[in-house]
Amino acid sequence: GAPPALRDLMDEQGRITRWPGKLKDQEVLLRYLIEKFEPERGYSERQVNELLQTWYLDADFVLVRRSLIDAGLLN
């Protein structure tokens, strides 16, 4: 299920609708989104963008991609 910290940021399908203000919630959001990727699979930048746009409905998915990289969750 969805982490409780993210429930207010999600729609009925579990997609994120906005970036959280709290750093702790941002970390929870990044861990939630990285779980949508298959481990050990290579993704092109386009595939990463498409996957993020599927699960993150705000227009600034580039912020999420950069945050995943900065957190060491995506390279």
Z-matrix of the N, CA and C atoms (Angstrom, degrees):
N
C 1 1.442
C 2 1.509 1 112.75
N 3 1.289 2 114.89 1 174.61
C 4 1.455 3 120.92 2 -179.29
C 5 1.523 4 110.60 3 -75.84
N 6 1.331 5 116.84 4 141.25
C 7 1.466 6 118.94 5 175.11
C 8 1.531 7 109.93 6 -62.12
N 9 1.330 8 117.85 7 138.20
C 10 1.466 9 121.13 8 -178.52
C 11 1.526 10 113.11 9 -53.62
N 12 1.325 11 117.99 10 -35.21
C 13 1.471 12 121.41 11 -177.86
C 14 1.523 13 111.73 12 -63.94
N 15 1.332 14 117.42 13 -20.50
C 16 1.466 15 120.66 14 -175.68
C 17 1.517 16 113.71 15 -101.29
N 18 1.305 17 118.30 16 -9.59
C 19 1.475 18 120.06 17 -171.94
C 20 1.526 19 113.14 18 -56.76
N 21 1.340 20 117.41 19 -36.45
C 22 1.469 21 120.03 20 179.27
C 23 1.526 22 112.47 21 -73.22
N 24 1.318 23 116.82 22 -12.53
C 25 1.470 24 121.80 23 -177.43
C 26 1.517 25 111.87 24 -100.96
N 27 1.341 26 118.13 25 4.96
C 28 1.456 27 121.75 26 -171.40
C 29 1.512 28 112.96 27 -117.84
N 30 1.345 29 113.77 28 155.62
C 31 1.456 30 119.15 29 169.95
C 32 1.535 31 108.61 30 -93.63
N 33 1.321 32 116.74 31 -175.13
C 34 1.473 33 121.03 32 -175.57
C 35 1.530 34 113.10 33 -64.45
N 36 1.328 35 117.54 34 -24.30
C 37 1.473 36 121.28 35 -179.14
C 38 1.531 37 112.82 36 -90.07
N 39 1.325 38 117.46 37 4.48
C 40 1.454 39 120.32 38 179.65
C 41 1.519 40 113.47 39 83.26
N 42 1.333 41 116.55 40 15.45
C 43 1.461 42 120.02 41 178.53
C 44 1.527 43 109.15 42 -89.52
N 45 1.309 44 115.35 43 141.79
C 46 1.461 45 121.41 44 -179.18
C 47 1.527 46 109.12 45 -77.87
N 48 1.329 47 116.07 46 132.29
C 49 1.464 48 120.07 47 -177.34
C 50 1.525 49 113.35 48 -102.85
N 51 1.333 50 117.81 49 -17.62
C 52 1.466 51 119.62 50 178.94
C 53 1.521 52 110.48 51 -161.45
N 54 1.310 53 115.19 52 159.26
C 55 1.467 54 123.57 53 179.81
C 56 1.526 55 108.76 54 -78.10
N 57 1.336 56 118.09 55 130.19
C 58 1.470 57 119.58 56 -179.86
C 59 1.526 58 111.72 57 -73.32
N 60 1.317 59 115.40 58 152.79
C 61 1.457 60 120.85 59 178.96
C 62 1.521 61 113.68 60 -78.74
N 63 1.320 62 117.10 61 -34.39
C 64 1.462 63 120.96 62 -175.96
C 65 1.528 64 110.76 63 -82.46
N 66 1.335 65 115.41 64 136.13
C 67 1.460 66 121.07 65 179.95
C 68 1.537 67 111.30 66 -57.88
N 69 1.321 68 116.37 67 -42.06
C 70 1.470 69 120.23 68 -179.72
C 71 1.529 70 110.54 69 -60.46
N 72 1.334 71 117.01 70 -42.35
C 73 1.466 72 120.67 71 178.65
C 74 1.528 73 111.49 72 -68.80
N 75 1.342 74 116.57 73 -32.90
C 76 1.464 75 120.04 74 175.96
C 77 1.534 76 110.17 75 -62.10
N 78 1.337 77 116.64 76 -41.79
C 79 1.465 78 120.76 77 178.86
C 80 1.525 79 110.92 78 -64.04
N 81 1.329 80 117.25 79 -40.85
C 82 1.469 81 121.44 80 177.19
C 83 1.528 82 109.80 81 -63.02
N 84 1.335 83 116.67 82 -42.44
C 85 1.460 84 121.61 83 179.24
C 86 1.532 85 110.89 84 -61.66
N 87 1.327 86 117.11 85 -43.88
C 88 1.470 87 120.05 86 -179.55
C 89 1.520 88 110.98 87 -64.06
N 90 1.328 89 117.13 88 -41.52
C 91 1.479 90 119.98 89 178.06
C 92 1.528 91 110.41 90 -64.96
N 93 1.330 92 117.45 91 -37.61
C 94 1.476 93 121.63 92 177.35
C 95 1.528 94 110.03 93 -62.78
N 96 1.328 95 116.93 94 -46.43
C 97 1.459 96 119.95 95 -177.14
C 98 1.527 97 112.62 96 -70.69
N 99 1.323 98 117.94 97 -35.54
C 100 1.470 99 119.27 98 -178.39
C 101 1.526 100 110.12 99 -66.24
N 102 1.329 101 117.40 100 -25.77
C 103 1.468 102 121.11 101 176.92
C 104 1.529 103 112.22 102 -66.69
N 105 1.341 104 117.45 103 -16.17
C 106 1.466 105 121.35 104 179.01
C 107 1.530 106 111.69 105 -77.46
N 108 1.319 107 116.49 106 -14.10
C 109 1.465 108 121.74 107 178.29
C 110 1.527 109 109.49 108 -90.75
N 111 1.334 110 116.46 109 147.88
C 112 1.457 111 120.84 110 174.88
C 113 1.532 112 108.33 111 -81.29
N 114 1.339 113 117.02 112 127.92
C 115 1.470 114 119.42 113 179.59
C 116 1.528 115 110.75 114 -61.49
N 117 1.298 116 115.80 115 147.80
C 118 1.467 117 123.21 116 175.43
C 119 1.521 118 113.93 117 65.91
N 120 1.321 119 119.06 118 4.84
C 121 1.459 120 121.03 119 177.17
C 122 1.518 121 109.25 120 -94.29
N 123 1.297 122 116.93 121 139.26
C 124 1.454 123 120.72 122 175.43
C 125 1.524 124 110.08 123 -84.17
N 126 1.304 125 116.25 124 135.98
C 127 1.459 126 121.90 125 178.56
C 128 1.524 127 108.43 126 -122.18
N 129 1.317 128 116.92 127 138.34
C 130 1.463 129 120.24 128 170.30
C 131 1.527 130 108.16 129 -74.40
N 132 1.329 131 116.06 130 164.58
C 133 1.469 132 118.67 131 177.72
C 134 1.525 133 110.15 132 -59.66
N 135 1.328 134 116.61 133 -38.75
C 136 1.470 135 120.21 134 178.82
C 137 1.537 136 111.34 135 -62.83
N 138 1.342 137 116.58 136 -42.48
C 139 1.468 138 120.07 137 179.16
C 140 1.530 139 111.23 138 -65.08
N 141 1.333 140 116.50 139 -39.29
C 142 1.467 141 120.36 140 176.60
C 143 1.520 142 109.32 141 -61.27
N 144 1.339 143 116.52 142 -46.75
C 145 1.463 144 120.49 143 -179.76
C 146 1.523 145 111.34 144 -60.64
N 147 1.334 146 116.91 145 -44.17
C 148 1.467 147 120.30 146 -179.44
C 149 1.525 148 111.49 147 -63.65
N 150 1.325 149 116.69 148 -42.47
C 151 1.461 150 119.53 149 179.56
C 152 1.528 151 110.34 150 -64.45
N 153 1.331 152 116.21 151 -43.95
C 154 1.466 153 119.05 152 179.48
C 155 1.522 154 111.15 153 -64.46
N 156 1.330 155 117.94 154 -39.01
C 157 1.456 156 120.15 155 179.41
C 158 1.527 157 111.76 156 -67.80
N 159 1.322 158 117.32 157 -24.58
C 160 1.453 159 121.20 158 175.68
C 161 1.525 160 110.88 159 -69.35
N 162 1.348 161 116.33 160 -40.32
C 163 1.463 162 121.11 161 -173.02
C 164 1.514 163 114.25 162 -102.86
N 165 1.339 164 116.77 163 -12.06
C 166 1.464 165 120.86 164 -179.28
C 167 1.515 166 107.21 165 -126.90
N 168 1.324 167 117.00 166 107.58
C 169 1.456 168 122.14 167 -169.04
C 170 1.522 169 114.70 168 -85.73
N 171 1.321 170 118.34 169 -12.46
C 172 1.455 171 120.80 170 176.66
C 173 1.534 172 108.93 171 -69.91
N 174 1.312 173 117.11 172 150.48
C 175 1.462 174 121.13 173 -176.19
C 176 1.534 175 112.74 174 -64.57
N 177 1.321 176 117.88 175 -26.25
C 178 1.466 177 120.49 176 -173.94
C 179 1.528 178 111.91 177 -90.50
N 180 1.331 179 116.27 178 58.13
C 181 1.463 180 119.56 179 177.36
C 182 1.526 181 111.44 180 -68.68
N 183 1.351 182 117.27 181 -19.88
C 184 1.463 183 120.69 182 178.40
C 185 1.529 184 109.99 183 -63.66
N 186 1.327 185 116.84 184 -36.12
C 187 1.469 186 121.09 185 174.49
C 188 1.526 187 110.29 186 -57.84
N 189 1.319 188 116.59 187 -42.59
C 190 1.464 189 120.70 188 -179.17
C 191 1.526 190 109.99 189 -66.85
N 192 1.330 191 116.73 190 -45.20
C 193 1.466 192 120.11 191 179.48
C 194 1.522 193 110.35 192 -59.05
N 195 1.334 194 117.09 193 -46.47
C 196 1.460 195 121.10 194 179.84
C 197 1.528 196 110.21 195 -62.50
N 198 1.340 197 116.60 196 -40.22
C 199 1.476 198 119.93 197 -179.50
C 200 1.519 199 111.22 198 -66.51
N 201 1.344 200 117.82 199 -37.99
C 202 1.463 201 120.72 200 176.83
C 203 1.533 202 110.65 201 -62.41
N 204 1.319 203 116.45 202 -40.33
C 205 1.475 204 121.02 203 179.53
C 206 1.523 205 109.42 204 -68.57
N 207 1.341 206 116.75 205 -47.18
C 208 1.463 207 120.88 206 -179.17
C 209 1.522 208 111.86 207 -60.53
N 210 1.330 209 117.08 208 -33.04
C 211 1.467 210 121.65 209 -179.53
C 212 1.534 211 111.53 210 -81.08
N 213 1.327 212 117.28 211 -3.75
C 214 1.462 213 120.75 212 179.93
C 215 1.519 214 113.17 213 77.94
N 216 1.329 215 117.36 214 14.67
C 217 1.452 216 120.56 215 -178.79
C 218 1.536 217 111.52 216 -89.55
N 219 1.323 218 116.40 217 -19.63
C 220 1.463 219 121.97 218 -177.49
C 221 1.526 220 106.58 219 -139.89
N 222 1.338 221 115.60 220 138.51
C 223 1.474 222 116.92 221 176.40
C 224 1.508 223 110.87 222 -135.16
